[in-house]
Amino acid sequence: MFRTTLRLIVSAGLSLVVGVAAASDVATQTYGPELQGFNYPYELKTYEFESQGKHVHMGYMDVTASGTPNGHTIVLLHGKNFCAATWETSIKVLSKAGYRVVAPDQVGFCSSSKPENYQYSFQQLAANTHSLLEQLGVQHAAVMGHSTGGMLAVRYALQYPQQVEQLLMVNPIGLEDWKAQGVPYRTVDQWYQRELKLSAKSVRDYERSVYYVGRWEPEYERWVDMLAGLNQGPGHRLVAWNSALIYDMIFTQPVVYEFGQLRMPTLLMVGDADTTAIGSDIASPEVKAKIGHYNVLGKQVIKQIPHGTLIEFPGKGHAPQIEDPAEFHQVLLGWLRTQR
């Protein structure tokens, strides 16, 4: 819909995200390697910088308050299979409530650069995001991360605690250490071969089963089309390669051991029927049976967070902000009001 360029050269880096389903094995439309052709809900800008000896860029949306400004900014971090665009409803609600909303696509995801070689780490992605916010003049913000974005939000809060007013996590992955639980290691090459086979049908089937507890709504198809269209487009192999590198980062860089170090007010929002667990498809039956239980994980993790609040959405899956936006945003805004 919108795509402009803001040229800013800085030393740092970038990272993650992506989408949801289409109606067959083939995406209804294919997109460029930086999601060219897909319409974002708000003006998509570009942040350019140097990172790891490369000139890279991040796409991002910077949306001003449409309601009476409250003087606060909230940063939204997308998940592995979700782009910044999937925050569309949340951006609208938060902007109306008076927030300035910044929603970036991480390097390796969606509208951002897909380097041929990049050492992905949550620290690097946090540094990239921090550099973007510095250029935008954002000194303090609430940070909300969904899925893999929840892992990144935790790392960001640990790395830049003075800049984070509140930390919010929506069904974050990383509430457990899958490797320590016995999930087998996949090499980057094995992840790459897996990602090359991604299709609209495989995305839809996975998300319906794992994310949405067997349910499916027509509005989810846009996000399947986004993810499958990116992966089946002209950047097919480069997109798959970056995805493989990112999965290796997720699997090998747990944050679960550091929740006790968080000092800011923290909200953990969990659809308690979620069963997301990286590597569960190749785990033994015994291991698979004990991982991905968000109805248990949320209660375990919140005990480790000094100033943490847990809100569960009974019967909801991996993306309650998409599955039940009215209830989700009522809860979200209610908690944010208590923090002022």
Contacts in CASP RR format, 6 or more apart in sequence:
PFRMAT RR
TARGET T0000
AUTHOR 0000-0000-0000
METHOD contacts of the structure
MODEL  1
MFRTTLRLIVSAGLSLVVGVAAASDVATQTYGPELQGFNYPYELKTYEFE
SQGKHVHMGYMDVTASGTPNGHTIVLLHGKNFCAATWETSIKVLSKAGYR
VVAPDQVGFCSSSKPENYQYSFQQLAANTHSLLEQLGVQHAAVMGHSTGG
MLAVRYALQYPQQVEQLLMVNPIGLEDWKAQGVPYRTVDQWYQRELKLSA
KSVRDYERSVYYVGRWEPEYERWVDMLAGLNQGPGHRLVAWNSALIYDMI
FTQPVVYEFGQLRMPTLLMVGDADTTAIGSDIASPEVKAKIGHYNVLGKQ
VIKQIPHGTLIEFPGKGHAPQIEDPAEFHQVLLGWLRTQR
1 39 0 8 1.000
1 40 0 8 1.000
1 41 0 8 1.000
1 42 0 8 1.000
1 43 0 8 1.000
1 44 0 8 1.000
2 40 0 8 1.000
2 42 0 8 1.000
2 43 0 8 1.000
2 44 0 8 1.000
3 40 0 8 1.000
3 43 0 8 1.000
3 44 0 8 1.000
3 46 0 8 1.000
3 111 0 8 1.000
4 43 0 8 1.000
4 44 0 8 1.000
4 45 0 8 1.000
4 46 0 8 1.000
5 45 0 8 1.000
5 46 0 8 1.000
5 48 0 8 1.000
6 45 0 8 1.000
6 46 0 8 1.000
6 47 0 8 1.000
6 48 0 8 1.000
6 135 0 8 1.000
7 46 0 8 1.000
7 48 0 8 1.000
8 47 0 8 1.000
8 48 0 8 1.000
8 49 0 8 1.000
8 135 0 8 1.000
9 48 0 8 1.000
9 49 0 8 1.000
9 50 0 8 1.000
10 49 0 8 1.000
10 50 0 8 1.000
10 131 0 8 1.000
10 134 0 8 1.000
10 135 0 8 1.000
11 49 0 8 1.000
11 50 0 8 1.000
11 51 0 8 1.000
11 131 0 8 1.000
12 49 0 8 1.000
12 50 0 8 1.000
12 51 0 8 1.000
12 124 0 8 1.000
12 127 0 8 1.000
12 128 0 8 1.000
12 130 0 8 1.000
12 131 0 8 1.000
13 49 0 8 1.000
13 51 0 8 1.000
13 52 0 8 1.000
13 56 0 8 1.000
13 107 0 8 1.000
13 124 0 8 1.000
13 125 0 8 1.000
13 127 0 8 1.000
13 128 0 8 1.000
13 131 0 8 1.000
14 51 0 8 1.000
14 56 0 8 1.000
14 58 0 8 1.000
14 106 0 8 1.000
14 107 0 8 1.000
14 108 0 8 1.000
14 112 0 8 1.000
14 113 0 8 1.000
14 124 0 8 1.000
14 125 0 8 1.000
14 128 0 8 1.000
14 129 0 8 1.000
15 106 0 8 1.000
15 107 0 8 1.000
15 108 0 8 1.000
15 109 0 8 1.000
15 120 0 8 1.000
15 122 0 8 1.000
15 124 0 8 1.000
15 125 0 8 1.000
15 128 0 8 1.000
15 152 0 8 1.000
15 246 0 8 1.000
15 249 0 8 1.000
16 78 0 8 1.000
16 79 0 8 1.000
16 80 0 8 1.000
16 106 0 8 1.000
16 107 0 8 1.000
16 108 0 8 1.000
16 109 0 8 1.000
16 125 0 8 1.000
16 148 0 8 1.000
16 149 0 8 1.000
16 152 0 8 1.000
16 246 0 8 1.000
17 78 0 8 1.000
17 79 0 8 1.000
17 80 0 8 1.000
17 81 0 8 1.000
17 82 0 8 1.000
17 83 0 8 1.000
17 84 0 8 1.000
17 105 0 8 1.000
17 106 0 8 1.000
17 109 0 8 1.000
17 110 0 8 1.000
17 148 0 8 1.000
17 149 0 8 1.000
18 78 0 8 1.000
18 79 0 8 1.000
18 80 0 8 1.000
18 81 0 8 1.000
18 82 0 8 1.000
18 83 0 8 1.000
18 109 0 8 1.000
18 110 0 8 1.000
18 226 0 8 1.000
18 227 0 8 1.000
18 230 0 8 1.000
18 243 0 8 1.000
19 81 0 8 1.000
19 82 0 8 1.000
19 83 0 8 1.000
19 86 0 8 1.000
19 203 0 8 1.000
19 223 0 8 1.000
19 224 0 8 1.000
19 226 0 8 1.000
19 227 0 8 1.000
20 81 0 8 1.000
20 82 0 8 1.000
20 86 0 8 1.000
20 203 0 8 1.000
20 204 0 8 1.000
20 207 0 8 1.000
20 220 0 8 1.000
20 221 0 8 1.000
20 222 0 8 1.000
20 223 0 8 1.000
20 224 0 8 1.000
20 225 0 8 1.000
20 226 0 8 1.000
20 227 0 8 1.000
21 200 0 8 1.000
21 203 0 8 1.000
21 204 0 8 1.000
21 207 0 8 1.000
21 208 0 8 1.000
21 216 0 8 1.000
21 220 0 8 1.000
21 221 0 8 1.000
21 223 0 8 1.000
21 224 0 8 1.000
21 225 0 8 1.000
21 227 0 8 1.000
21 228 0 8 1.000
22 28 0 8 1.000
22 200 0 8 1.000
22 201 0 8 1.000
22 203 0 8 1.000
22 204 0 8 1.000
22 221 0 8 1.000
22 224 0 8 1.000
22 225 0 8 1.000
22 228 0 8 1.000
22 229 0 8 1.000
23 200 0 8 1.000
23 221 0 8 1.000
24 200 0 8 1.000
24 201 0 8 1.000
25 199 0 8 1.000
25 200 0 8 1.000
25 201 0 8 1.000
25 202 0 8 1.000
26 199 0 8 1.000
26 200 0 8 1.000
26 228 0 8 1.000
26 232 0 8 1.000
27 199 0 8 1.000
27 200 0 8 1.000
27 224 0 8 1.000
27 225 0 8 1.000
27 228 0 8 1.000
27 229 0 8 1.000
27 231 0 8 1.000
27 232 0 8 1.000
27 233 0 8 1.000
28 200 0 8 1.000
28 225 0 8 1.000
29 37 0 8 1.000
29 225 0 8 1.000
29 229 0 8 1.000
30 229 0 8 1.000
30 230 0 8 1.000
30 232 0 8 1.000
30 233 0 8 1.000
30 234 0 8 1.000
31 37 0 8 1.000
31 38 0 8 1.000
31 226 0 8 1.000
31 229 0 8 1.000
31 230 0 8 1.000
31 233 0 8 1.000
32 230 0 8 1.000
32 233 0 8 1.000
32 234 0 8 1.000
32 235 0 8 1.000
33 114 0 8 1.000
33 230 0 8 1.000
33 233 0 8 1.000
33 234 0 8 1.000
33 235 0 8 1.000
33 238 0 8 1.000
33 239 0 8 1.000
34 110 0 8 1.000
34 111 0 8 1.000
34 112 0 8 1.000
34 113 0 8 1.000
34 114 0 8 1.000
35 83 0 8 1.000
35 105 0 8 1.000
35 110 0 8 1.000
35 111 0 8 1.000
35 226 0 8 1.000
35 230 0 8 1.000
38 85 0 8 1.000
38 111 0 8 1.000
38 226 0 8 1.000
38 230 0 8 1.000
40 61 0 8 1.000
40 84 0 8 1.000
40 85 0 8 1.000
40 111 0 8 1.000
41 61 0 8 1.000
41 85 0 8 1.000
41 88 0 8 1.000
41 91 0 8 1.000
41 92 0 8 1.000
42 61 0 8 1.000
42 63 0 8 1.000
42 91 0 8 1.000
43 61 0 8 1.000
43 62 0 8 1.000
44 59 0 8 1.000
44 60 0 8 1.000
44 61 0 8 1.000
44 111 0 8 1.000
45 59 0 8 1.000
45 60 0 8 1.000
45 61 0 8 1.000
45 62 0 8 1.000
46 57 0 8 1.000
46 58 0 8 1.000
46 59 0 8 1.000
46 60 0 8 1.000
46 111 0 8 1.000
47 57 0 8 1.000
47 58 0 8 1.000
47 59 0 8 1.000
47 60 0 8 1.000
47 104 0 8 1.000
47 131 0 8 1.000
47 132 0 8 1.000
47 135 0 8 1.000
48 55 0 8 1.000
48 56 0 8 1.000
48 57 0 8 1.000
49 55 0 8 1.000
49 56 0 8 1.000
49 57 0 8 1.000
49 58 0 8 1.000
49 128 0 8 1.000
49 131 0 8 1.000
50 56 0 8 1.000
51 107 0 8 1.000
51 118 0 8 1.000
51 124 0 8 1.000
51 128 0 8 1.000
52 115 0 8 1.000
52 118 0 8 1.000
52 119 0 8 1.000
52 124 0 8 1.000
54 113 0 8 1.000
54 115 0 8 1.000
54 118 0 8 1.000
56 107 0 8 1.000
56 112 0 8 1.000
56 113 0 8 1.000
56 115 0 8 1.000
57 112 0 8 1.000
57 113 0 8 1.000
58 104 0 8 1.000
58 105 0 8 1.000
58 106 0 8 1.000
58 107 0 8 1.000
58 112 0 8 1.000
58 113 0 8 1.000
58 128 0 8 1.000
58 132 0 8 1.000
59 84 0 8 1.000
59 104 0 8 1.000
59 105 0 8 1.000
59 110 0 8 1.000
59 111 0 8 1.000
59 112 0 8 1.000
60 84 0 8 1.000
60 102 0 8 1.000
60 103 0 8 1.000
60 104 0 8 1.000
60 105 0 8 1.000
60 132 0 8 1.000
61 84 0 8 1.000
61 91 0 8 1.000
61 101 0 8 1.000
61 102 0 8 1.000
61 103 0 8 1.000
61 104 0 8 1.000
62 100 0 8 1.000
62 101 0 8 1.000
62 102 0 8 1.000
62 136 0 8 1.000
63 91 0 8 1.000
63 95 0 8 1.000
63 100 0 8 1.000
63 101 0 8 1.000
63 102 0 8 1.000
63 103 0 8 1.000
64 95 0 8 1.000
64 100 0 8 1.000
65 71 0 8 1.000
65 95 0 8 1.000
65 96 0 8 1.000
65 97 0 8 1.000
65 98 0 8 1.000
65 99 0 8 1.000
65 100 0 8 1.000
66 92 0 8 1.000
66 95 0 8 1.000
66 96 0 8 1.000
66 98 0 8 1.000
67 95 0 8 1.000
67 96 0 8 1.000
67 97 0 8 1.000
67 98 0 8 1.000
68 98 0 8 1.000
69 98 0 8 1.000
69 100 0 8 1.000
70 97 0 8 1.000
70 98 0 8 1.000
70 99 0 8 1.000
70 340 0 8 1.000
71 98 0 8 1.000
71 99 0 8 1.000
71 100 0 8 1.000
72 98 0 8 1.000
72 99 0 8 1.000
72 100 0 8 1.000
72 141 0 8 1.000
72 142 0 8 1.000
72 165 0 8 1.000
73 99 0 8 1.000
73 100 0 8 1.000
73 101 0 8 1.000
73 102 0 8 1.000
73 138 0 8 1.000
73 140 0 8 1.000
73 141 0 8 1.000
73 142 0 8 1.000
74 94 0 8 1.000
74 99 0 8 1.000
74 100 0 8 1.000
74 101 0 8 1.000
74 102 0 8 1.000
74 141 0 8 1.000
74 142 0 8 1.000
74 143 0 8 1.000
74 144 0 8 1.000
75 101 0 8 1.000
75 102 0 8 1.000
75 103 0 8 1.000
75 104 0 8 1.000
75 129 0 8 1.000
75 133 0 8 1.000
75 138 0 8 1.000
75 141 0 8 1.000
75 142 0 8 1.000
75 143 0 8 1.000
75 144 0 8 1.000
76 84 0 8 1.000
76 87 0 8 1.000
76 90 0 8 1.000
76 91 0 8 1.000
76 101 0 8 1.000
76 102 0 8 1.000
76 103 0 8 1.000
76 144 0 8 1.000
76 145 0 8 1.000
76 146 0 8 1.000
77 104 0 8 1.000
77 106 0 8 1.000
77 129 0 8 1.000
77 143 0 8 1.000
77 144 0 8 1.000
77 145 0 8 1.000
77 146 0 8 1.000
77 149 0 8 1.000
77 150 0 8 1.000
77 152 0 8 1.000
77 153 0 8 1.000
77 156 0 8 1.000
78 84 0 8 1.000
78 86 0 8 1.000
78 87 0 8 1.000
78 103 0 8 1.000
78 105 0 8 1.000
78 106 0 8 1.000
78 109 0 8 1.000
78 110 0 8 1.000
78 145 0 8 1.000
78 146 0 8 1.000
78 147 0 8 1.000
78 148 0 8 1.000
78 149 0 8 1.000
79 145 0 8 1.000
79 146 0 8 1.000
79 147 0 8 1.000
79 148 0 8 1.000
79 149 0 8 1.000
79 150 0 8 1.000
80 147 0 8 1.000
80 148 0 8 1.000
80 149 0 8 1.000
80 173 0 8 1.000
80 246 0 8 1.000
80 247 0 8 1.000
80 250 0 8 1.000
81 147 0 8 1.000
81 203 0 8 1.000
81 207 0 8 1.000
81 227 0 8 1.000
82 146 0 8 1.000
82 147 0 8 1.000
82 223 0 8 1.000
82 319 0 8 1.000
83 105 0 8 1.000
83 109 0 8 1.000
83 110 0 8 1.000
83 111 0 8 1.000
83 226 0 8 1.000
84 103 0 8 1.000
84 104 0 8 1.000
84 105 0 8 1.000
84 110 0 8 1.000
84 111 0 8 1.000
85 110 0 8 1.000
85 226 0 8 1.000
86 223 0 8 1.000
86 226 0 8 1.000
86 319 0 8 1.000
86 322 0 8 1.000
87 103 0 8 1.000
87 146 0 8 1.000
87 321 0 8 1.000
89 321 0 8 1.000
89 322 0 8 1.000
89 325 0 8 1.000
89 329 0 8 1.000
90 101 0 8 1.000
90 144 0 8 1.000
90 321 0 8 1.000
90 325 0 8 1.000
90 329 0 8 1.000
90 332 0 8 1.000
91 101 0 8 1.000
91 103 0 8 1.000
93 325 0 8 1.000
93 329 0 8 1.000
93 332 0 8 1.000
93 333 0 8 1.000
94 101 0 8 1.000
94 333 0 8 1.000
95 101 0 8 1.000
97 333 0 8 1.000
97 336 0 8 1.000
99 142 0 8 1.000
100 138 0 8 1.000
102 132 0 8 1.000
102 133 0 8 1.000
102 136 0 8 1.000
102 138 0 8 1.000
102 141 0 8 1.000
104 112 0 8 1.000
104 129 0 8 1.000
104 132 0 8 1.000
105 111 0 8 1.000
105 112 0 8 1.000
106 112 0 8 1.000
106 125 0 8 1.000
106 128 0 8 1.000
106 129 0 8 1.000
106 152 0 8 1.000
107 113 0 8 1.000
107 115 0 8 1.000
107 118 0 8 1.000
107 125 0 8 1.000
107 128 0 8 1.000
108 114 0 8 1.000
108 115 0 8 1.000
108 118 0 8 1.000
108 120 0 8 1.000
108 242 0 8 1.000
108 243 0 8 1.000
108 246 0 8 1.000
109 242 0 8 1.000
109 246 0 8 1.000
110 226 0 8 1.000
110 230 0 8 1.000
114 235 0 8 1.000
114 238 0 8 1.000
114 239 0 8 1.000
114 241 0 8 1.000
114 242 0 8 1.000
115 242 0 8 1.000
116 238 0 8 1.000
116 241 0 8 1.000
118 242 0 8 1.000
118 245 0 8 1.000
120 245 0 8 1.000
120 246 0 8 1.000
120 248 0 8 1.000
120 249 0 8 1.000
121 249 0 8 1.000
121 253 0 8 1.000
122 151 0 8 1.000
122 152 0 8 1.000
122 155 0 8 1.000
122 249 0 8 1.000
122 253 0 8 1.000
122 255 0 8 1.000
123 155 0 8 1.000
123 159 0 8 1.000
125 152 0 8 1.000
125 155 0 8 1.000
126 152 0 8 1.000
126 155 0 8 1.000
126 156 0 8 1.000
126 159 0 8 1.000
126 160 0 8 1.000
127 159 0 8 1.000
129 152 0 8 1.000
129 156 0 8 1.000
130 156 0 8 1.000
130 159 0 8 1.000
130 160 0 8 1.000
130 163 0 8 1.000
133 141 0 8 1.000
133 163 0 8 1.000
139 163 0 8 1.000
140 163 0 8 1.000
140 164 0 8 1.000
140 165 0 8 1.000
141 163 0 8 1.000
141 164 0 8 1.000
141 165 0 8 1.000
142 164 0 8 1.000
142 165 0 8 1.000
142 166 0 8 1.000
142 167 0 8 1.000
142 168 0 8 1.000
142 336 0 8 1.000
142 339 0 8 1.000
143 153 0 8 1.000
143 156 0 8 1.000
143 157 0 8 1.000
143 164 0 8 1.000
143 166 0 8 1.000
143 167 0 8 1.000
143 168 0 8 1.000
144 153 0 8 1.000
144 167 0 8 1.000
144 168 0 8 1.000
144 169 0 8 1.000
144 170 0 8 1.000
145 152 0 8 1.000
145 153 0 8 1.000
145 168 0 8 1.000
145 169 0 8 1.000
145 170 0 8 1.000
145 172 0 8 1.000
146 169 0 8 1.000
146 170 0 8 1.000
146 171 0 8 1.000
146 172 0 8 1.000
146 319 0 8 1.000
146 321 0 8 1.000
147 170 0 8 1.000
147 171 0 8 1.000
147 172 0 8 1.000
147 173 0 8 1.000
147 276 0 8 1.000
147 318 0 8 1.000
147 319 0 8 1.000
148 172 0 8 1.000
148 173 0 8 1.000
148 246 0 8 1.000
148 250 0 8 1.000
149 172 0 8 1.000
150 169 0 8 1.000
150 170 0 8 1.000
150 172 0 8 1.000
150 173 0 8 1.000
151 172 0 8 1.000
151 173 0 8 1.000
151 174 0 8 1.000
151 250 0 8 1.000
151 253 0 8 1.000
151 255 0 8 1.000
153 167 0 8 1.000
153 168 0 8 1.000
153 169 0 8 1.000
153 172 0 8 1.000
154 167 0 8 1.000
154 169 0 8 1.000
154 172 0 8 1.000
154 255 0 8 1.000
154 258 0 8 1.000
154 259 0 8 1.000
154 262 0 8 1.000
155 255 0 8 1.000
156 164 0 8 1.000
157 164 0 8 1.000
157 167 0 8 1.000
157 262 0 8 1.000
157 264 0 8 1.000
157 266 0 8 1.000
158 255 0 8 1.000
158 258 0 8 1.000
158 261 0 8 1.000
158 262 0 8 1.000
161 263 0 8 1.000
161 264 0 8 1.000
164 264 0 8 1.000
165 264 0 8 1.000
165 265 0 8 1.000
165 339 0 8 1.000
166 264 0 8 1.000
166 265 0 8 1.000
166 266 0 8 1.000
166 267 0 8 1.000
166 336 0 8 1.000
166 339 0 8 1.000
167 262 0 8 1.000
167 264 0 8 1.000
167 265 0 8 1.000
167 266 0 8 1.000
167 267 0 8 1.000
168 266 0 8 1.000
168 267 0 8 1.000
168 269 0 8 1.000
168 332 0 8 1.000
168 335 0 8 1.000
169 266 0 8 1.000
169 267 0 8 1.000
169 268 0 8 1.000
169 269 0 8 1.000
170 269 0 8 1.000
170 319 0 8 1.000
170 320 0 8 1.000
170 321 0 8 1.000
171 269 0 8 1.000
171 270 0 8 1.000
171 271 0 8 1.000
171 274 0 8 1.000
171 276 0 8 1.000
171 294 0 8 1.000
171 317 0 8 1.000
171 318 0 8 1.000
171 319 0 8 1.000
171 320 0 8 1.000
172 268 0 8 1.000
173 250 0 8 1.000
173 276 0 8 1.000
173 277 0 8 1.000
173 278 0 8 1.000
174 250 0 8 1.000
174 254 0 8 1.000
174 255 0 8 1.000
174 256 0 8 1.000
175 256 0 8 1.000
175 294 0 8 1.000
175 297 0 8 1.000
175 298 0 8 1.000
175 300 0 8 1.000
175 301 0 8 1.000
176 256 0 8 1.000
176 277 0 8 1.000
176 291 0 8 1.000
176 292 0 8 1.000
176 297 0 8 1.000
177 254 0 8 1.000
177 256 0 8 1.000
177 257 0 8 1.000
178 251 0 8 1.000
178 277 0 8 1.000
178 278 0 8 1.000
178 279 0 8 1.000
178 280 0 8 1.000
178 283 0 8 1.000
178 291 0 8 1.000
179 185 0 8 1.000
179 251 0 8 1.000
179 252 0 8 1.000
179 254 0 8 1.000
180 254 0 8 1.000
181 287 0 8 1.000
181 290 0 8 1.000
181 291 0 8 1.000
182 283 0 8 1.000
182 284 0 8 1.000
182 287 0 8 1.000
183 251 0 8 1.000
183 277 0 8 1.000
183 278 0 8 1.000
183 279 0 8 1.000
183 280 0 8 1.000
183 282 0 8 1.000
183 283 0 8 1.000
183 287 0 8 1.000
183 291 0 8 1.000
184 279 0 8 1.000
184 282 0 8 1.000
184 283 0 8 1.000
185 251 0 8 1.000
186 194 0 8 1.000
186 247 0 8 1.000
186 248 0 8 1.000
186 251 0 8 1.000
186 279 0 8 1.000
186 282 0 8 1.000
187 248 0 8 1.000
188 244 0 8 1.000
188 245 0 8 1.000
188 248 0 8 1.000
189 244 0 8 1.000
191 243 0 8 1.000
191 244 0 8 1.000
191 245 0 8 1.000
191 247 0 8 1.000
191 248 0 8 1.000
192 240 0 8 1.000
192 241 0 8 1.000
192 243 0 8 1.000
192 244 0 8 1.000
194 244 0 8 1.000
195 231 0 8 1.000
195 239 0 8 1.000
195 240 0 8 1.000
195 241 0 8 1.000
195 243 0 8 1.000
195 244 0 8 1.000
195 247 0 8 1.000
196 236 0 8 1.000
196 237 0 8 1.000
196 240 0 8 1.000
198 227 0 8 1.000
198 228 0 8 1.000
198 231 0 8 1.000
198 232 0 8 1.000
198 240 0 8 1.000
199 228 0 8 1.000
199 232 0 8 1.000
200 224 0 8 1.000
200 225 0 8 1.000
200 228 0 8 1.000
200 229 0 8 1.000
200 232 0 8 1.000
203 224 0 8 1.000
203 227 0 8 1.000
203 228 0 8 1.000
204 216 0 8 1.000
204 220 0 8 1.000
204 221 0 8 1.000
204 224 0 8 1.000
207 220 0 8 1.000
207 224 0 8 1.000
207 318 0 8 1.000
208 214 0 8 1.000
208 215 0 8 1.000
208 216 0 8 1.000
210 274 0 8 1.000
210 275 0 8 1.000
210 276 0 8 1.000
210 318 0 8 1.000
211 274 0 8 1.000
211 276 0 8 1.000
211 317 0 8 1.000
211 318 0 8 1.000
211 319 0 8 1.000
212 220 0 8 1.000
212 317 0 8 1.000
212 318 0 8 1.000
212 319 0 8 1.000
212 323 0 8 1.000
213 273 0 8 1.000
213 274 0 8 1.000
213 315 0 8 1.000
213 316 0 8 1.000
213 317 0 8 1.000
215 323 0 8 1.000
219 322 0 8 1.000
220 322 0 8 1.000
223 322 0 8 1.000
230 239 0 8 1.000
231 239 0 8 1.000
231 240 0 8 1.000
231 243 0 8 1.000
233 239 0 8 1.000
247 278 0 8 1.000
250 278 0 8 1.000
251 278 0 8 1.000
251 279 0 8 1.000
256 301 0 8 1.000
259 301 0 8 1.000
259 304 0 8 1.000
259 305 0 8 1.000
260 304 0 8 1.000
260 305 0 8 1.000
260 306 0 8 1.000
262 305 0 8 1.000
262 306 0 8 1.000
262 307 0 8 1.000
262 308 0 8 1.000
263 306 0 8 1.000
263 307 0 8 1.000
264 307 0 8 1.000
265 307 0 8 1.000
265 308 0 8 1.000
265 309 0 8 1.000
265 339 0 8 1.000
266 305 0 8 1.000
266 307 0 8 1.000
266 308 0 8 1.000
266 309 0 8 1.000
267 308 0 8 1.000
267 309 0 8 1.000
267 311 0 8 1.000
267 332 0 8 1.000
267 335 0 8 1.000
268 298 0 8 1.000
268 301 0 8 1.000
268 302 0 8 1.000
268 305 0 8 1.000
268 308 0 8 1.000
268 309 0 8 1.000
268 310 0 8 1.000
268 311 0 8 1.000
269 311 0 8 1.000
269 312 0 8 1.000
269 313 0 8 1.000
269 320 0 8 1.000
269 328 0 8 1.000
269 331 0 8 1.000
269 332 0 8 1.000
270 294 0 8 1.000
270 295 0 8 1.000
270 297 0 8 1.000
270 298 0 8 1.000
270 310 0 8 1.000
270 311 0 8 1.000
270 312 0 8 1.000
270 313 0 8 1.000
271 294 0 8 1.000
271 312 0 8 1.000
271 313 0 8 1.000
271 314 0 8 1.000
271 315 0 8 1.000
271 316 0 8 1.000
271 317 0 8 1.000
271 318 0 8 1.000
271 320 0 8 1.000
272 294 0 8 1.000
272 295 0 8 1.000
272 298 0 8 1.000
272 312 0 8 1.000
272 313 0 8 1.000
272 314 0 8 1.000
272 315 0 8 1.000
272 316 0 8 1.000
272 317 0 8 1.000
273 294 0 8 1.000
273 295 0 8 1.000
273 314 0 8 1.000
273 315 0 8 1.000
273 316 0 8 1.000
273 317 0 8 1.000
274 292 0 8 1.000
274 294 0 8 1.000
274 316 0 8 1.000
274 317 0 8 1.000
274 318 0 8 1.000
275 292 0 8 1.000
275 293 0 8 1.000
275 294 0 8 1.000
276 292 0 8 1.000
276 294 0 8 1.000
276 318 0 8 1.000
277 283 0 8 1.000
277 288 0 8 1.000
277 291 0 8 1.000
277 292 0 8 1.000
280 288 0 8 1.000
280 291 0 8 1.000
280 292 0 8 1.000
283 291 0 8 1.000
294 317 0 8 1.000
295 312 0 8 1.000
298 310 0 8 1.000
298 312 0 8 1.000
299 310 0 8 1.000
302 308 0 8 1.000
302 309 0 8 1.000
302 310 0 8 1.000
309 335 0 8 1.000
311 331 0 8 1.000
311 335 0 8 1.000
313 320 0 8 1.000
313 324 0 8 1.000
313 327 0 8 1.000
313 328 0 8 1.000
313 331 0 8 1.000
316 323 0 8 1.000
316 324 0 8 1.000
317 323 0 8 1.000
320 327 0 8 1.000
320 328 0 8 1.000
321 328 0 8 1.000
321 329 0 8 1.000
END
